[in-house]
């Protein structure tokens, strides 16, 4: 089937909004709208035809609520009950159900959707092809992409998402103000007359209503609970969202018009599901995922400052943002998380941190990075979307654990907020999805609409509760004002509106100054090594594997915390028999090493010289939790760091030149992630690296066996010296005679 293209004259600034303005809100509507200055992120707006079929995602029945506290490390892994997926067709203005499905995962659901695409000839000039789907995936669908059981799930039968097949699209090319229609042959839009546009008037600000919300003190108390959990080693960062709710005095469409006027953003959107009374208006600045020409990319946002009253104040705030150890910790942690997610669907060695800049919106300015890679030939757009969903910037790290913590703290489902709106054509290999932040969701009642706005931020160990409360109110201000005429406590003078723009990241000094984006160097190594990597629910495991691949090693990832109970000794024996690894890495993860009996079993065997193949010891590297497992197995103490937790901070590490550090510079920069530290109690193993103060153990080594541990992340973008250490580890032979650690001590 062919795609027909038609170009129309256009003189209207927002022609697609004008088209929707003329409608009566009796049918379904979807608009992907780009606002603000025309940049690489905001080149076009798109309006699809929603007149063929649609898929509805519903919460299933039969879900048991788990117990326990995720903030204390008590999480429940496993898939929820299969989704209820319904396919409907539009007949004479009404939707009729044709078939129901029960996919076990979001990836399976998107595969079913793909079977109903219309394959057409692609036009390389367009980043979208008719015959694919578009719509909304609510945040709560994330349970079907991350295998986590939660307590506060939606009521059975709740609508979680919707995808329409879009056989035609109006596209507004903003750079040249051109309006183009692309449609499959025979579509009714091709026969319609040219659209007529009217001037748009931004609706007046509604009469002020103060929405219900938790108190600032309750919000601050939850921030402190997260920090306590981080100190206990259970997680690194949590994105908590505060909620504002109230009846609306007007219509959701009016709110959308106000938002596009006061807070223009590149990934804005409008969705209206007429027969379900569901409306979503968003002024999102964030992209979750894009697939085009075989490149999968994401643009995470983390790190925020308010806008200044003038350019000098604005510039000072940007420098403060880029120099902030706390803000950069949040941001670099997220870059690493997205690298991990992308690596599950991209070609080995292709995923990299592509750029970092500041994107200034009307009221706030953010740190924004690009992360991208080449999609693997056997992966689809749907699988890529499921791999990244929901976005790490609105969950935290590690993702699975923080989703459980969010559920506990927020106490209710998120629905549309922090889900995604976008389009997906799997046969054409195209997709583009936002993250629904700066968003208003409305549900219709008997006589009026009831709205919800949610906003928050990433909480790390250095977070100040009062500042976190203030930041959430910044982010909500423009949306609550457009919805209820209420500005979350900030006046225009306190939170000025300034021109939107994209600005370079200011240069900074120190360890942060050594960190920058870039394409990873290809390795020319020809190494015949096979690394067994034990995954302990960390969100960086794939990055470790990618770093090892880059050095020429084969990597097999195994689950250190499986869903089902198993016999640990039998499982380790099975791994050794099946995979015959030349090296083993016990990977990082949340909580204490005891949560992973498999990791402890490997550590004990290694120290007892029972981790062998052909009577030769297998070199073992413990990585954060794995490092701690080796220490505990040796009888050392594991305590809360007396200097406080450090997560996502590029830090100077000193060492004595032994083990992994035999060929390292006297001082290296590594990305630290730790709340707990080891305390030496014997000399069965020895410390060989320390933090900058020389008081905290950052690495250990066995005097005669090839056993090493590090309390940092060499694979991180924040570890410019990390790859050299991994290369040293791979050079360890599985024969004791070839492992000769340097006994010279250079301890600070």
ZAPA-512727 format. One line per 2 residues: number of its first residue (from 0); for each residue x, y, z of C-alpha. Coordinates in Angstrom, 3 decimals, decimal comma. Layout:
N
NUM) X Y Z; ...
END
This chain:
748
0) 0,000 0,000 0,000; 1,199 3,499 -0,824
2) 1,535 6,629 1,286; -0,020 9,721 -0,253
4) 1,391 13,124 0,644; -0,354 16,486 0,357
6) 1,090 19,892 1,193; -1,148 22,773 2,300
8) -0,583 26,502 2,534; -0,323 27,627 6,122
10) 0,034 30,960 7,837; -1,114 29,896 11,309
12) 1,391 29,631 14,158; -0,353 26,571 15,671
14) -2,515 25,085 12,898; -3,042 21,708 14,567
16) -4,287 23,269 17,790; -6,624 25,381 15,667
18) -7,979 22,214 14,012; -8,754 20,687 17,407
20) -10,219 23,946 18,679; -12,956 23,634 16,054
22) -14,002 20,175 17,279; -16,813 19,469 19,723
24) -14,926 17,029 22,025; -17,284 14,183 21,049
26) -14,610 11,824 19,679; -11,129 10,685 20,692
28) -8,273 13,174 20,239; -4,502 13,030 20,314
30) -2,006 15,805 19,587; 1,785 15,652 19,787
32) 2,665 19,329 20,076; 6,059 21,067 20,051
34) 6,242 24,538 21,523; 8,848 27,172 22,266
36) 11,810 27,953 19,985; 12,497 25,589 17,090
38) 15,390 23,342 18,140; 16,607 19,830 17,389
40) 13,881 18,634 19,798; 10,923 20,701 18,603
42) 10,845 20,641 14,826; 7,295 19,414 14,256
44) 3,836 18,958 15,732; 1,605 16,049 14,661
46) -2,115 15,305 14,670; -3,227 11,729 13,829
48) -6,485 10,286 12,566; -8,071 8,065 15,237
50) -10,693 6,397 13,067; -9,729 2,732 12,627
52) -8,846 0,488 15,601; -7,594 1,020 19,122
54) -6,143 -1,107 21,920; -7,106 -0,490 25,550
56) -4,913 -1,692 28,446; -6,820 -2,597 31,622
58) -5,715 -3,561 35,138; -6,372 -7,303 35,631
60) -8,188 -9,042 38,475; -6,643 -11,361 41,028
62) -3,654 -9,334 42,202; -2,511 -9,981 45,800
64) -0,979 -7,033 47,643; 2,525 -7,836 48,951
66) 3,652 -6,725 52,404; 6,909 -5,327 53,742
68) 8,860 -2,091 53,422; 10,796 -1,394 50,233
70) 12,627 1,333 52,145; 14,093 -1,449 54,282
72) 14,979 -3,585 51,278; 11,864 -5,793 51,395
74) 10,714 -6,073 47,786; 8,645 -8,666 45,954
76) 9,900 -9,748 42,555; 7,800 -11,491 39,948
78) 5,356 -10,765 37,163; 1,892 -9,448 38,024
80) -1,195 -11,144 36,601; -1,446 -10,920 32,788
82) -2,790 -7,666 31,389; -6,283 -7,340 29,974
84) -5,728 -5,999 26,428; -8,828 -5,184 24,354
86) -8,924 -4,479 20,612; -11,783 -2,276 19,374
88) -12,902 -0,922 16,000; -14,671 2,366 15,286
90) -17,994 1,750 13,524; -20,352 4,667 12,832
92) -18,795 6,767 15,562; -18,780 4,090 18,285
94) -16,077 1,690 19,454; -16,918 -2,021 19,262
96) -14,822 -4,736 20,930; -13,398 -7,313 18,503
98) -11,010 -9,380 20,630; -9,406 -9,620 24,074
100) -5,876 -10,771 24,929; -3,905 -11,477 28,107
102) -0,222 -10,699 27,506; 2,150 -11,447 30,381
104) 4,470 -8,492 29,671; 4,364 -5,061 28,082
106) 6,683 -6,315 25,346; 4,198 -9,095 24,503
108) 1,335 -6,581 24,459; 3,210 -4,351 22,012
110) 3,953 -7,386 19,829; 0,210 -8,054 19,607
112) -0,367 -4,417 18,667; 2,314 -4,681 15,955
114) 0,385 -7,492 14,241; -2,319 -4,933 13,372
116) -0,066 -2,348 11,757; -0,495 -1,580 8,072
118) 2,859 -1,911 6,335; 3,395 0,786 3,742
120) 6,254 2,160 1,722; 8,452 4,430 3,848
122) 9,485 7,930 2,930; 12,923 8,767 4,310
124) 11,931 12,442 4,565; 9,448 11,633 7,333
126) 10,190 10,377 10,841; 6,673 8,953 11,005
128) 4,865 6,488 8,748; 1,060 6,003 8,628
130) -0,297 2,611 9,651; 1,454 2,476 13,036
132) 0,071 3,305 16,484; 0,081 6,255 18,878
134) -1,311 6,904 22,330; -0,570 6,744 26,033
136) 1,103 4,172 28,274; 0,363 4,988 31,904
138) 3,118 4,651 34,505; 1,385 1,702 36,162
140) 2,114 -0,440 33,080; 5,730 -0,396 34,283
142) 5,025 -3,457 36,433; 4,796 -5,458 33,184
144) 8,226 -4,307 32,017; 10,147 -4,603 35,303
146) 8,754 -7,727 37,042; 7,841 -6,116 40,356
148) 4,858 -6,758 42,650; 3,399 -3,638 44,301
150) 0,835 -3,027 47,035; -0,955 0,112 45,775
152) -2,129 -0,976 42,363; -5,103 0,434 40,411
154) -8,537 -1,045 40,964; -9,256 -4,029 38,681
156) -10,713 -2,824 35,394; -8,928 0,564 35,553
158) -7,819 1,869 32,163; -4,007 1,978 32,107
160) -3,290 3,000 28,526; -4,572 3,331 24,982
162) -3,051 2,981 21,501; -4,838 3,986 18,295
164) -3,819 2,922 14,804; -3,103 6,109 12,887
166) -3,672 5,732 9,153; -3,192 9,460 8,494
168) -1,244 12,330 10,060; -1,243 16,095 9,740
170) 2,335 17,299 10,294; 3,281 20,894 11,015
172) 6,918 21,525 10,052; 7,736 24,402 12,357
174) 11,003 25,572 10,764; 9,314 26,574 7,483
176) 5,736 26,686 8,834; 4,684 24,060 6,295
178) 1,603 21,887 6,788; 1,711 18,390 5,339
180) -0,778 15,523 5,247; 0,495 11,949 4,906
182) -1,973 9,073 4,734; -2,378 5,551 3,441
184) -4,029 5,365 0,048; -7,798 5,807 0,179
186) -7,984 7,470 3,601; -10,888 9,898 3,958
188) -8,679 12,808 5,044; -7,205 12,889 1,547
190) -10,650 13,751 0,146; -11,405 16,559 2,592
192) -11,088 20,226 1,719; -8,131 22,237 2,897
194) -8,415 23,086 6,596; -9,518 26,542 7,671
196) -7,935 28,149 10,701; -9,166 30,685 13,197
198) -7,216 32,810 15,631; -6,629 31,169 18,982
200) -7,408 32,998 22,186; -5,766 31,744 25,351
202) -8,556 31,172 27,896; -8,560 33,514 30,849
204) -6,969 32,334 34,056; -9,590 30,377 36,044
206) -10,905 31,625 39,357; -8,453 30,395 41,962
208) -9,130 27,049 43,633; -6,698 25,682 46,225
210) -6,247 21,964 45,482; -5,820 19,313 48,154
212) -2,248 18,240 48,821; -0,115 16,894 51,604
214) 1,563 19,463 53,840; 5,085 20,700 53,218
216) 6,119 19,061 56,507; 4,746 15,673 55,405
218) 6,563 16,020 52,087; 9,794 16,847 53,931
220) 9,292 13,866 56,263; 9,107 11,515 53,272
222) 12,312 12,981 51,861; 14,020 12,202 55,162
224) 12,664 8,625 55,081; 14,264 8,180 51,652
226) 17,568 9,507 52,953; 17,405 7,027 55,850
228) 16,878 4,209 53,352; 19,861 5,404 51,309
230) 22,016 5,474 54,444; 20,995 1,851 55,028
232) 22,248 0,893 51,563; 18,831 -0,109 50,173
234) 18,768 2,313 47,218; 20,648 5,248 45,692
236) 18,004 7,719 44,530; 14,193 7,903 44,585
238) 11,981 10,204 42,528; 9,118 11,023 44,902
240) 6,045 12,758 43,486; 3,726 15,028 45,435
242) 0,102 15,213 44,347; -2,371 18,130 44,042
244) -6,045 17,264 43,410; -9,312 19,190 43,092
246) -12,400 19,700 40,971; -11,873 21,926 37,916
248) -14,000 24,951 37,203; -13,528 24,631 33,426
250) -12,566 22,148 30,715; -9,282 20,212 30,377
252) -8,818 21,606 26,847; -8,686 25,131 28,289
254) -5,955 23,999 30,660; -3,964 22,632 27,726
256) -4,246 25,956 25,865; -3,046 27,879 28,926
258) -0,114 25,482 29,410; 1,064 25,767 25,808
260) 0,974 29,552 26,142; 2,668 29,928 29,549
262) 4,991 26,929 29,520; 5,893 25,932 25,922
264) 7,799 22,645 25,703; 9,093 20,384 22,914
266) 7,185 17,239 23,941; 3,798 18,680 24,867
268) 0,712 16,574 24,243; -3,061 16,448 24,482
270) -5,111 13,269 24,819; -8,863 12,894 25,122
272) -10,661 9,569 25,419; -14,282 10,554 24,956
274) -16,126 7,409 26,058; -13,941 6,968 29,160
276) -13,948 10,601 30,312; -10,157 10,759 30,411
278) -8,097 13,812 29,420; -4,369 14,475 29,691
280) -2,667 17,825 29,030; 1,101 17,940 29,184
282) 3,880 20,487 28,676; 6,644 17,915 28,917
284) 10,261 18,881 28,180; 11,518 15,286 28,326
286) 11,909 12,519 25,758; 11,783 8,914 26,938
288) 12,755 7,179 23,742; 13,221 7,739 20,025
290) 13,999 5,224 17,299; 14,950 6,513 13,884
292) 17,333 5,142 11,236; 18,319 2,333 13,556
294) 19,427 4,620 16,435; 17,658 4,304 19,793
296) 18,061 7,401 21,959; 16,783 8,871 25,194
298) 17,120 12,351 26,725; 16,919 12,107 30,525
300) 16,441 15,219 32,648; 17,838 15,393 36,158
302) 19,119 18,458 37,986; 17,053 21,626 38,371
304) 17,351 25,287 39,244; 14,774 28,070 39,060
306) 15,163 30,783 36,425; 16,887 33,978 37,497
308) 15,338 37,427 37,353; 17,892 38,496 34,740
310) 20,614 36,996 32,534; 23,361 37,470 35,133
312) 21,364 35,644 37,790; 20,365 32,978 35,258
314) 24,031 32,375 34,365; 25,057 32,137 38,013
316) 22,347 29,554 38,657; 23,544 27,487 35,679
318) 27,099 27,467 37,008; 25,812 26,514 40,442
320) 23,864 23,652 38,850; 26,840 22,291 36,888
322) 29,166 22,627 39,908; 26,802 20,960 42,374
324) 28,064 17,562 43,500; 24,504 16,659 44,506
326) 22,908 17,644 41,189; 25,633 16,035 39,086
328) 25,417 12,877 41,193; 21,714 12,619 40,350
330) 22,398 13,299 36,707; 25,350 10,971 36,130
332) 23,563 8,202 38,002; 20,688 8,560 35,565
334) 23,007 8,560 32,546; 24,439 5,248 33,772
336) 20,948 3,831 34,335; 19,836 4,735 30,809
338) 23,011 3,224 29,350; 22,089 0,014 31,164
340) 18,511 -0,008 29,818; 19,583 0,768 26,249
342) 22,270 -1,914 26,308; 19,589 -4,588 26,610
344) 18,341 -3,796 23,071; 21,377 -2,249 21,340
346) 24,406 -3,643 19,587; 27,330 -4,353 21,872
348) 29,677 -1,398 22,215; 27,341 1,105 20,547
350) 25,655 2,663 23,609; 27,199 5,928 24,744
352) 26,607 9,253 26,481; 26,293 11,572 23,485
354) 25,857 15,078 24,959; 25,008 17,128 28,032
356) 23,543 20,650 28,142; 21,184 22,937 30,028
358) 17,659 23,346 28,697; 15,955 26,439 30,094
360) 12,158 26,480 30,294; 9,914 29,371 31,290
362) 10,215 28,837 35,058; 13,028 26,309 35,549
364) 16,258 25,141 33,911; 17,477 21,546 33,772
366) 20,534 19,398 33,147; 19,714 17,243 30,101
368) 21,801 14,489 28,513; 21,571 12,365 25,414
370) 22,221 8,607 25,550; 22,011 6,505 22,389
372) 22,998 3,274 20,657; 22,412 1,186 17,517
374) 19,439 -1,150 17,829; 20,283 -4,843 17,510
376) 18,933 -6,487 14,335; 16,769 -8,919 16,329
378) 15,098 -6,213 18,453; 12,011 -4,138 17,655
380) 10,773 -0,658 18,425; 8,281 -2,206 20,848
382) 10,949 -4,120 22,742; 13,065 -0,949 22,936
384) 10,145 1,015 24,354; 9,422 -1,691 26,944
386) 13,109 -1,818 27,937; 13,174 1,895 28,808
388) 9,676 2,142 30,284; 9,077 3,818 32,670
390) 11,913 6,311 32,422; 14,653 6,114 35,020
392) 14,515 9,872 35,613; 11,088 9,496 37,219
394) 11,739 6,295 39,198; 15,251 6,419 40,595
396) 18,031 3,900 40,970; 18,088 0,927 41,043
398) 14,868 1,082 39,039; 13,018 -2,011 40,296
400) 13,719 -1,243 43,956; 12,757 2,420 43,625
402) 9,469 1,548 41,927; 8,584 -0,369 45,093
404) 9,736 2,533 47,271; 7,636 4,985 45,232
406) 4,611 2,742 45,701; 5,154 2,731 49,452
408) 5,744 6,484 49,778; 3,073 7,784 47,404
410) 0,485 5,220 48,514; -1,514 5,162 45,274
412) -1,073 4,523 41,539; 0,413 7,294 39,394
414) -1,868 6,708 36,383; -0,803 8,928 33,443
416) 1,819 10,998 35,306; 5,368 9,820 34,461
418) 3,962 7,461 31,873; 4,445 8,325 28,207
420) 2,623 9,643 25,143; 4,022 9,049 21,682
422) 3,913 7,036 18,470; 5,205 3,599 17,487
424) 5,512 1,903 14,092; 7,340 -1,371 14,573
426) 7,312 -2,477 10,940; 8,882 0,858 9,931
428) 11,339 0,902 12,864; 10,098 4,280 14,151
430) 9,080 5,550 17,565; 9,106 8,742 19,638
432) 7,772 8,967 23,221; 7,813 11,648 25,879
434) 7,744 11,349 29,666; 4,564 12,817 31,112
436) 5,936 15,373 33,539; 4,479 18,922 33,830
438) 1,169 17,170 33,276; -2,480 17,550 34,263
440) -4,745 14,491 34,216; -8,511 14,905 34,405
442) -11,372 12,453 34,879; -14,967 13,447 34,214
444) -17,566 13,258 36,950; -21,353 13,606 36,796
446) -21,224 17,395 36,420; -17,573 18,471 36,185
448) -13,981 17,363 35,735; -11,685 16,341 38,569
450) -7,966 17,036 38,004; -4,685 15,706 39,360
452) -1,264 17,317 39,067; 1,851 15,651 40,387
454) 5,447 16,879 40,635; 8,606 15,935 42,471
456) 12,278 15,317 42,129; 15,086 12,868 42,652
458) 16,041 12,479 46,300; 19,660 11,506 47,032
460) 21,655 11,351 50,238; 22,624 15,047 50,004
462) 19,064 16,240 49,429; 17,774 18,981 51,685
464) 14,118 18,248 52,579; 13,101 21,921 52,452
466) 14,771 22,356 49,062; 13,054 19,228 47,701
468) 9,671 20,612 48,779; 10,441 23,921 47,088
470) 11,608 22,210 43,872; 8,402 20,181 43,579
472) 6,380 23,369 43,951; 8,486 25,093 41,227
474) 7,776 22,268 38,843; 4,056 22,185 39,583
476) 3,493 25,949 39,534; 2,766 26,490 35,832
478) 0,492 23,436 35,632; -1,514 24,172 38,789
480) -1,956 27,779 37,664; -3,262 26,636 34,274
482) -5,584 24,133 35,968; -6,903 25,941 39,030
484) -5,443 29,459 38,903; -3,276 28,409 41,859
486) 0,505 28,839 41,764; 1,682 26,442 44,546
488) 2,663 29,379 46,721; 4,990 31,208 44,284
490) 4,344 34,653 42,840; 5,541 35,706 39,387
492) 8,313 37,679 41,094; 9,484 34,647 43,084
494) 9,331 32,358 40,044; 9,852 34,624 37,017
496) 8,969 33,544 33,484; 11,865 33,919 31,072
498) 12,652 33,083 27,477; 13,055 29,389 26,668
500) 16,427 28,286 25,305; 19,223 25,702 25,072
502) 22,598 26,521 26,612; 25,985 24,798 26,902
504) 27,089 23,232 30,151; 29,433 25,592 32,047
506) 32,984 24,302 32,523; 33,899 23,310 36,084
508) 37,081 22,270 37,893; 38,033 19,272 40,020
510) 36,961 15,643 39,542; 33,733 16,769 37,835
512) 35,811 18,600 35,264; 37,240 15,279 34,030
514) 33,793 13,902 33,214; 32,364 14,505 29,745
516) 30,236 12,768 27,082; 31,812 10,953 24,181
518) 31,778 7,903 21,936; 33,544 4,975 23,638
520) 36,821 3,885 22,119; 36,759 0,590 20,281
522) 38,986 -2,100 21,706; 41,445 -3,967 19,548
524) 41,934 -6,627 22,187; 41,674 -10,273 21,198
526) 41,021 -11,871 24,574; 39,698 -15,406 24,914
528) 38,059 -14,876 28,319; 34,549 -15,689 29,515
530) 33,246 -13,646 32,483; 30,345 -14,855 34,619
532) 28,611 -11,698 35,911; 26,254 -12,090 38,888
534) 23,420 -9,534 38,645; 22,102 -8,388 42,033
536) 19,186 -6,211 40,830; 21,419 -3,282 39,988
538) 20,551 -0,825 37,223; 24,131 -0,774 35,917
540) 24,764 -4,475 35,255; 24,550 -4,167 31,476
542) 27,119 -1,356 31,608; 29,582 -3,700 33,304
544) 28,982 -6,271 30,571; 29,420 -3,616 27,871
546) 32,748 -2,495 29,340; 33,992 -6,082 29,349
548) 32,768 -6,626 25,775; 34,717 -3,542 24,762
550) 37,829 -5,240 26,128; 37,143 -8,347 24,081
552) 35,638 -10,612 26,757; 32,535 -12,769 26,468
554) 30,042 -12,121 29,304; 27,224 -14,267 30,687
556) 24,835 -12,556 33,130; 23,146 -14,715 35,795
558) 20,594 -13,762 38,456; 21,999 -13,281 41,936
560) 18,553 -12,704 43,428; 16,193 -15,051 41,526
562) 12,438 -14,901 42,077; 12,153 -18,566 43,069
564) 13,918 -20,124 46,049; 16,830 -22,324 44,999
566) 19,627 -24,359 46,551; 22,603 -21,997 46,383
568) 25,345 -24,636 46,328; 23,638 -26,563 43,540
570) 23,084 -23,380 41,535; 26,727 -22,278 41,752
572) 27,851 -25,786 40,749; 25,496 -25,635 37,767
574) 26,889 -22,267 36,646; 30,460 -23,532 36,825
576) 29,616 -26,734 34,957; 27,602 -25,045 32,194
578) 29,543 -21,823 31,591; 33,123 -22,813 32,556
580) 34,015 -19,144 33,242; 37,590 -17,907 33,214
582) 36,622 -15,002 35,514; 33,699 -14,194 37,849
584) 32,340 -10,799 38,913; 29,881 -10,489 41,804
586) 27,950 -7,437 40,721; 26,615 -4,469 42,694
588) 23,084 -4,052 43,988; 20,894 -2,577 46,720
590) 20,864 -3,623 50,400; 23,388 -5,864 52,159
592) 25,135 -8,882 50,596; 23,061 -11,284 52,714
594) 20,077 -10,620 50,398; 22,025 -12,576 47,751
596) 22,962 -16,004 49,180; 24,421 -16,902 45,773
598) 26,912 -14,026 46,028; 27,867 -15,059 49,550
600) 28,333 -18,685 48,434; 30,738 -17,611 45,659
602) 32,669 -15,370 48,057; 33,055 -18,131 50,651
604) 34,227 -20,643 48,031; 36,792 -18,226 46,637
606) 38,310 -17,442 50,045; 38,484 -21,168 50,836
608) 40,189 -21,779 47,454; 37,209 -23,897 46,320
610) 36,155 -21,684 43,399; 38,001 -23,680 40,763
612) 37,967 -25,156 37,300; 40,522 -27,875 36,522
614) 42,011 -27,345 40,007; 42,887 -23,725 39,209
616) 41,215 -20,839 41,095; 38,928 -18,620 39,039
618) 39,806 -14,900 39,382; 37,032 -13,158 41,327
620) 36,155 -9,458 41,407; 33,569 -8,147 43,872
622) 31,891 -4,917 42,812; 30,278 -2,833 45,620
624) 27,804 -5,389 47,056; 30,143 -8,091 45,720
626) 33,113 -6,375 47,388; 31,149 -6,319 50,635
628) 30,241 -10,007 50,221; 33,945 -10,913 50,064
630) 34,638 -8,824 53,154; 31,814 -10,418 55,133
632) 32,891 -13,898 54,034; 36,390 -13,098 55,357
634) 34,940 -12,060 58,728; 35,180 -8,287 58,298
636) 32,469 -5,964 59,600; 30,049 -4,093 57,314
638) 28,976 -0,773 58,794; 27,297 2,460 57,770
640) 29,940 4,806 56,420; 31,062 7,127 59,243
642) 31,566 9,848 56,613; 28,078 9,424 55,133
644) 26,732 7,786 52,001; 28,105 8,716 48,574
646) 26,179 7,853 45,412; 26,977 8,951 41,873
648) 29,945 11,128 42,798; 33,218 11,008 40,791
650) 35,799 10,700 43,570; 39,559 10,515 43,982
652) 40,749 7,057 45,031; 44,193 6,376 46,496
654) 45,818 2,921 46,509; 48,977 0,941 47,329
656) 49,737 -0,283 43,830; 48,744 -3,912 44,419
658) 46,195 -6,142 42,668; 44,073 -4,242 40,163
660) 46,146 -1,100 40,749; 49,538 -2,487 39,688
662) 49,698 -0,242 36,628; 47,435 2,611 37,775
664) 48,403 6,219 38,444; 48,898 7,011 42,122
666) 45,479 8,654 42,254; 42,501 7,693 40,079
668) 38,966 9,087 39,675; 36,137 6,589 40,125
670) 32,361 6,864 40,516; 31,418 5,971 44,085
672) 28,174 4,285 45,118; 28,146 3,288 48,756
674) 26,262 3,766 51,983; 28,034 0,912 53,767
676) 31,761 0,263 54,087; 33,903 -2,620 55,237
678) 35,884 -2,485 58,466; 38,949 -4,780 58,570
680) 39,116 -7,249 61,488; 41,790 -9,700 60,266
682) 44,480 -10,114 57,618; 42,910 -12,928 55,613
684) 42,397 -10,229 52,992; 43,993 -6,795 52,878
686) 42,774 -3,319 51,981; 44,529 -1,853 48,954
688) 42,610 1,344 48,147; 40,934 4,114 50,106
690) 38,872 7,254 49,732; 40,614 10,615 49,442
692) 40,777 10,968 53,226; 42,496 7,594 53,572
694) 39,995 6,462 56,223; 37,439 4,448 54,221
696) 38,321 1,169 52,497; 37,566 1,370 48,778
698) 39,236 -1,855 47,655; 40,573 -5,180 48,921
700) 42,865 -7,932 47,711; 43,780 -11,472 48,774
702) 47,476 -12,005 49,586; 47,832 -15,105 47,393
704) 44,581 -15,857 45,551; 43,165 -13,897 42,571
706) 40,438 -12,206 44,632; 39,773 -8,470 44,384
708) 37,023 -6,126 45,547; 36,185 -2,489 44,769
710) 33,733 -0,149 46,474; 33,138 1,945 43,349
712) 31,907 1,556 39,756; 34,683 1,355 37,125
714) 32,088 1,020 34,328; 30,442 4,387 35,042
716) 30,698 7,527 32,898; 32,016 9,064 36,118
718) 35,056 6,718 36,159; 37,500 7,984 33,520
720) 40,139 5,548 34,859; 37,815 2,566 35,193
722) 38,433 0,642 31,984; 42,130 0,247 32,819
724) 41,240 -1,537 36,057; 38,962 -3,961 34,221
726) 41,749 -4,652 31,762; 44,009 -5,498 34,722
728) 41,407 -7,905 36,081; 41,075 -9,725 32,765
730) 44,833 -10,217 32,746; 44,597 -12,223 35,964
732) 45,117 -15,835 34,958; 43,134 -18,684 36,483
734) 46,474 -20,172 37,537; 47,823 -19,086 40,911
736) 51,414 -19,014 39,681; 50,606 -16,222 37,248
738) 48,916 -14,022 39,862; 51,589 -12,044 41,674
740) 50,173 -9,010 43,519; 52,548 -6,177 44,215
742) 53,416 -6,196 47,943; 54,789 -2,657 47,935
744) 52,601 -0,424 50,127; 51,824 3,187 49,259
746) 48,905 3,673 51,659; 48,176 7,354 52,293
END
